Every structure is written in structure tokens, then in C-alpha cells.
Amino acid sequence: MFTDLLIATLNQAATAPAATNQSLAGTITGLLPMILMFGVLWFLLVRPQMKRQKEHRKMVETLAVGNEVITTGGILGKITHLTDNYITLDISKSDQVVEILLQRVAIAAVLPKGTIKDL
């Protein structure tokens, strides 16, 4: 039964090469909207996200001790120590030292100097 189906499929494929030029044009025409849609989505969604990631990576690389930052969780603090992957952040407003250890990528933005004192 399987061999009969295979032979019938091969016979049909052997007799169909005359229509290849017409079906190729139809296939390209059918795929054109999909290709255009992919291009539009790339420029509307993927490229802006890649740009934001690049800007964030640059901001994280330029962090320095003394910068006032806000984390992705909303915690404000001042950087007291830096390593390759981690940051020690002082989150107290008083003379007591309250420090937390965070990953560098957890920093959402660098704030202007004096922002924490003004709050």
C-alpha cells in the first residue's frame, strides 16, 4: 500500500514540470506580503529594542562610584563600590550606612547629582 502511494506521488511529480514557471511566480507573489510584513515589524519592533539595549549597556558600563542611580525595582541610592558584575548601593538618607549588593544590569537610570538629598 505504501509503495503504491509512493509510485503514484512520483508519477504525479514527473508529469508536473511544465507548470513550474507559473507556480514559481505565484509562490513569489504569495510570499511578497509576508516578506514586507516581516520588514515592517523588524523596523517597528526589533530595531528600537536593540537600540535601547545598546544605550542601557553603554550606561551600565560608564557607572562610577558616587553616581546616584535608580534600580529597576525603584530603589534610589548612591554607588559606593563597583566590580565587574556587581554594585554596592548605599540606600540610606541618614548617617547610618545601609548598603545592598546588586547586579549592574539592575540599574535603570543614572540620576542627576543631589537628587536623593532633594527628596
C-alpha positions as CSV (number, residue, x, y, z in Angstrom):
1,M,0.0,0.0,0.0
2,F,2.8,2.4,0.9
3,T,4.7,1.6,-2.3
4,D,1.6,2.2,-4.4
5,L,1.2,5.6,-2.8
6,L,4.9,6.4,-3.3
7,I,4.7,5.4,-7.0
8,A,1.6,7.5,-7.6
9,T,3.3,10.5,-6.0
10,L,6.4,10.1,-8.1
11,N,4.3,9.7,-11.3
12,Q,2.4,12.9,-10.5
13,A,5.7,14.8,-9.8
14,A,7.2,13.6,-13.0
15,T,4.3,14.9,-15.1
16,A,4.1,18.3,-13.5
17,P,7.3,20.1,-14.5
18,A,5.5,22.1,-17.3
19,A,3.6,24.2,-14.7
20,T,6.8,25.1,-12.7
21,N,7.3,28.6,-14.2
22,Q,3.7,29.6,-13.4
23,S,3.7,28.2,-9.9
24,L,7.0,29.8,-9.1
25,A,5.7,33.3,-10.0
26,G,2.5,32.6,-7.9
27,T,4.6,31.5,-5.0
28,I,6.8,34.6,-5.1
29,T,3.7,36.8,-5.4
30,G,2.2,35.0,-2.4
31,L,5.3,35.4,-0.3
32,L,5.8,39.1,-1.0
33,P,3.3,40.3,1.6
34,M,4.8,38.1,4.2
35,I,8.3,39.4,3.4
36,L,7.1,43.1,3.5
37,M,5.3,42.4,6.8
38,F,8.5,40.9,8.3
39,G,10.4,44.0,7.2
40,V,7.9,46.4,8.7
41,L,7.9,44.5,12.0
42,W,11.7,44.5,12.1
43,F,11.9,48.3,11.8
44,L,9.0,48.9,14.2
45,L,9.8,46.4,16.9
46,V,13.2,44.8,16.7
47,R,15.5,47.8,15.8
48,P,14.2,50.2,18.5
49,Q,14.6,47.4,21.1
50,M,18.2,46.8,20.0
51,K,18.9,50.5,20.2
52,R,17.5,50.7,23.8
53,Q,19.6,47.6,24.8
54,K,22.7,49.2,23.4
55,E,22.1,52.5,25.2
56,H,21.4,50.6,28.5
57,R,24.6,48.6,28.1
58,K,26.6,51.8,27.5
59,M,25.1,53.4,30.6
60,V,25.9,50.4,32.7
61,E,29.5,50.3,31.5
62,T,30.0,54.0,32.4
63,L,28.8,53.8,36.0
64,A,31.1,55.2,38.6
65,V,31.4,55.4,42.4
66,G,29.4,58.4,43.6
67,N,26.7,58.2,40.9
68,E,23.1,58.4,42.2
69,V,21.0,55.8,40.5
70,I,17.6,54.2,40.4
71,T,17.2,50.5,40.1
72,T,14.6,48.6,38.1
73,G,12.8,47.9,41.3
74,G,12.5,51.6,42.1
75,I,15.2,51.8,44.8
76,L,17.3,55.1,44.8
77,G,20.8,55.1,46.1
78,K,24.4,56.1,45.7
79,I,27.1,53.8,44.3
80,T,29.8,53.1,46.9
81,H,31.6,50.2,45.3
82,L,31.9,48.7,41.8
83,T,33.1,45.3,40.5
84,D,32.8,43.8,37.0
85,N,29.3,42.4,37.6
86,Y,28.1,43.9,40.9
87,I,27.4,47.2,42.5
88,T,27.2,48.2,46.2
89,L,24.5,50.8,46.7
90,D,24.0,53.0,49.8
91,I,20.3,53.5,50.2
92,S,20.2,55.4,53.4
93,K,19.5,59.1,53.8
94,S,20.9,59.4,57.3
95,D,24.5,58.9,58.7
96,Q,23.9,55.2,59.1
97,V,25.2,53.1,56.3
98,V,22.6,50.8,54.7
99,E,24.1,49.0,51.7
100,I,22.7,46.5,49.3
101,L,24.5,44.4,46.6
102,L,23.0,44.5,43.1
103,Q,23.9,43.3,39.7
104,R,25.0,46.1,37.3
105,V,22.2,45.3,34.9
106,A,19.6,46.1,37.7
107,I,20.3,49.8,37.3
108,A,17.6,51.5,35.3
109,A,18.9,55.1,35.1
110,V,21.6,57.5,36.5
111,L,20.1,60.4,38.3
112,P,21.5,64.0,38.5
113,K,23.7,64.7,41.5
114,G,21.8,65.8,44.5
115,T,18.6,64.1,43.6
116,I,18.5,62.0,46.7
117,K,19.1,64.9,49.1
118,D,16.3,66.9,47.5
119,L,13.7,64.2,48.2
